Structure formats: structure tokens, C-alpha cells
Amino acid sequence: MAVKKKLAVLFIVDLIIIWFSIYSAYYFRFEGKLVEPYVNQMFLYCAISSVLCGACMAYFGMYRKMWQYASISEMFAMCQAVAIGWALSYAAASVLSEVRVPLAVAVRTLETSLLLVGGVRVIWRVIRLRQSSGMDKRIPTLIYGAGDCGALVAREFKGAAMADHKLIGFVDDARDKLHLTIHGLPVLGNRTDLSTLVEVFKIKEIIIAIPSVPRSQVSEIINLCMASGVQIKIIPAINDLIKGKISVNAIRNVDVEDLLGRDPVHADLQGIADYVHNKVVLVTGAGGSIGSELCRQVASFAPDKLLLLGHGENSIYTIEMELKHKYPGMLFEPIIADIQDRKRIEEVFDTYRPQVVFHAAAHKHVPLMEKNPAEAVKNNVFGTQNVADCADKYGTERFVLVSSDKAVNPTSVMGATKRIAEMYVQSLNASSRTRFASVRFGNVLGSRGSVIPAFKAQIARGGPVTVTDPQMVRYFMTIPEAVQLVIQAGAISQGGEIFILDMGEPVQILKLAEDLIRLSGYEPYIDIPIHFTGIREGEKLFEELLTAEEGATKTQHARIYIGKPEVIQQEDLYVELQKLNNVVLGNSEDLKDVIVQLVPLFARVS
């Protein structure tokens, strides 16, 4: 109804314009001194023009159009309506009047009518556009990357799925693309212009559409975009571009993993398939972050049977249901067992005779294990001993221990127990038919109890985010790539190695916290405070992947290295382990002293 009222007002305005055009034409033709016959003619001309011009403009749809969206075709139709109405009015007035309408009056009337009728509509359109731009709720967006992927994303923006976005243009570092247009949108500048473009165009979102460039470069661009305070989305991989098509579903939010700046891991699929395919594979700790991912990736190589062993029934049930849904024809065996229970582990090995074992079950939380050192020893040392002994006894072909960088020059009980576990499987390898190996890596992003979920929970609560020390750094890797390298290490193992995964460059925990706050849409220290709590018991500022004695040699895989194996006297190790067992059973306060006897590099924390 409101629209009809506005169009009725427009009709009245048009009539006023016609009358004004005729009056001004007569006024200028006779220099303001109208004689009697022309006064009557002017009123007659106004009456006739009101009817005929109004009818023509109505016929051409001038009062059915939304003029804020008018284009050239609407303006051309308006000119037709005015011209035809003028011609008919001029002819009718000349016939009905006592004297012919002066041609100069008619021409001036046409000129003024066209100018004012068109001008009113242009002004209306400008006013409405300004009003609508002020009310425009769409998200001003830039695309970073003016290549094939960026062009496909821009094309997707024309669809209804992206109607809430207002695409402003492109940013690209290629000089030859500057000022070009793609799908009618300009390439506005390069990375040095980013902050200026964000400010000028009030950009709220940047979509990074450069899936083929190295991850390190993508990481740099993400940091640049975050510094501009905008939301960042990304096209994650070149595989998302298939035959020139892309779905808006491929556009996702930037995650912390994108900031690592490392290219994806490429596995030797044939090598993995050879030792896992059609084999009975056991994964201990199968319900945990690493263990469950091991199950997912091992399942993709079609083992004969996959044994899912864990202590918690809920986590084992969850991973079993997931795998059964994804691999309906595969055999899975959920096993609830505690690796500290030697008899139960014997039963598992005797029943299923696993040919490949991935031992991921462990207590891993450093501060928690400092408060419960006996439990760390029982699980990480003697639990590993139980599983490794059974692998040896029942003829397992390969045994891979998932270790930690905290086993290097350990300052924590957890790290020391992982080092003892490494030593035990190394010593057992010397006399066993089983190929025993350990794989050592740093923190994995997103694992339960790791820093990322903790930071996310703190941000969700509104802060503060707690960081132990501003100088603390850690190596990080995503769970899937860490597990892929663990499986790959098992393929190349000859027995007795400690494999070290290339973790890339260490990451400052404080920067990680700041980045995660920005990725969550907040500004660190302003919206979300960061508090420093001090280093916890057993923690280091810097983690290491190798001791000075171990060194490192390359393998055929660019991301996997071998630490030089130490000579471990099996008899001496058994003696020290027996002492450790006696102390654990007696719950003695001298537990850490005994650990130091096994791991001299263990710096006891008071």
C-alpha cells in the first residue's frame, strides 16, 4: 500500500511538472506579457496535456516501476512516454484552440518536461540508494586471490547462498592483475594495500582463495588479514576445485591449523598397505585423540581385523560406531582392557594374535602426572612393558610405540616414563623377532587436554585466557598428519629405531593464544584478557626432539628422522625396572630418585 501511495505522489508531481513546463514556456515566449487568446490556450494546453501525457506515462508503465532500481531501459521508456504525450497534446491543443500553439512553446515544453520528469526520477533513485546503502546489512567482502579459484568464488557470490555478502573486489600480489576486472569486480591492490582497503571499504570478511600456494605463504597472508581485524575464511585445498566448479560449502573459517604454515604430509601408501593390509592390527588407547585417528587411518588400508583396545567404554564405543558406519564390511573388535593388567593383555594377544601393534595408550598430562607419579609409572612404563612383552611372546611382526618430545632431557615424571618406555622397547628389539620402534613428536592440535581446546573454552567463557609464560614455545602438528607419519614410520622400521617427526618451526604459546582470540572475532587484551600463571611443575620453556647424543639421520621420508640408538644393557634395565616396581608397589616417596637411576638426564623437580 505504501508503494502505491508513493507512485500516486509521483503522478501528481508529474502533472505539476507538465503545468510548470507549459507555463514557463509561455512565460519565456511572450516575455511575461501573455495576451488574451494565449492565456486561454495555455489553460487548455495544460488540461489536454494532463490527460494525454498522464495516459501515455501510465501506458508505458511509469507508475508500475520501482525507480530506485531503474536502469537505462526505464529511462528510455520514460522519454518515449513524455515525447508521445507531448506530440498528442500539441496536436490536440492546436486543433481545439482559437490559434495554433506556438512551436517555440511546444519545443520548450518538451525540453523542460523531459528534464524535470527524468530529473525527479534520478533524484529519487539516488536518495533511495543512499538510504538503502545505509541500511545494507550485507557483509562487505574481499577475495584474496584473483586467479581461477578467486574467479570461481566470485561467480558463486551471484547465487542466493551468498546473498548476505557484498563483494567489493579482489586483492592479489601479482602486479599484472592490478586494476583488472573479474566478473565486473576490480583487483584493488596487493597485500601492502590490505589495511587501507579494509578501512576504506569497511571490509568485514576476507576469503582467501589461493589453494595452490605453499602453506607457509598462506600462513603469512592469514596473519596479515588478522592484523586488519576482519573475519577470515579460506578455500582449503586445490582438491576442492573440480572441473571448474566450487561449492560455497568449501569455504570455511580459518582454523589454528592454517597458521602452522606447513605443507601437508604425503605418505608412501604402498609401503603402508604392504604391512597393514590384510593383517590383524591392534591399537591400544583406541578411544583417545591419537589412538582414534590411528584407527581411522589404519582402517583405510583394509586390515583383516582391527582391534580397538581401550580402558574407557564410552570412547571405544564411539570410535567403533564411527568406523562401522564408514567401513561396513570390515571386522572391528572392541576390547575393554587396562594395559596394566598383564593377564588381560595376555588374553587379548592369545585370542587375536595381532600382527601389527600401535601402542598409543598412555597417561600424558604433565602437571597431573607430577601429582600422581606412581600412576604415570604403572601405566606408561609397566603398561608398555606388558603390551611389548606380549607382542614379543605371541609373534607380533611390528610394534610401534607412540612417544613424546617430553621424553628428551625430561623435567617431568610423564616425560621420564615415556623415555623409560622407549628404552624398554629398544632393549627388547635386540632379542626379539618383532620389529620394535618408537615415534617421538610434540604437541598435537586439538587433542584432549591440549592447549587449543583449553584456550577455546576460556574464550567461550569470555576469558581470561591463561598462558604459563610469555616465552614458552612448543612444537605443534595436526592429529591426522602426526598419525600418518607414525604409520609411515612403522613401514620403514627395521627395528630398534626412535623416529623423530619433523614438527616444523616451534610456535610461541602466547602468539597462539592471541591468534586464537582473533580467529574467534575478538581483540586480545581488549575483549579477552590474557593472564600469565607461571610455569607449572615439570614443564619446560622449550621442548626438544633429540638429546645431544642421539643426533639424527634422514630416512627416505622427508619428514621422518632417526635418532641414533643408544646401547641399552637389557639385564641392567630389568634390574632397575624391578627396583622401580618395588617402589611403586610400596608407594615410596623415593620414586623420583629411582627414576633418576633409569633416566640420569631426568632433572628432578623439587
Disulfide bonds with the S-S distance in Angstrom:
none
